[in-house]
């Protein structure tokens, strides 16, 4: 696990976006199978979220206004 960021939608009340960053897919699989995570998932499904979607993606580049060295030329 590297980090997590969570955002609230400005246009859709109650909508959240969570981004979690991992070293590799093996780390994701290990977390997915962790007992405490499974308990939290069930609680989320039963008590918190009416719906959710998971997308797994790879970061190709990551840069900001002051960190352009990774940006395209």
Protein Blocks (a to p, Z undefined) as FASTA:
>chain_A
ZZdcddddfklghiacdddddfblmlmmmmmmpmklmmmmmmmmmmmmmbdcddddddfb
dcdfklmmlpcZZ
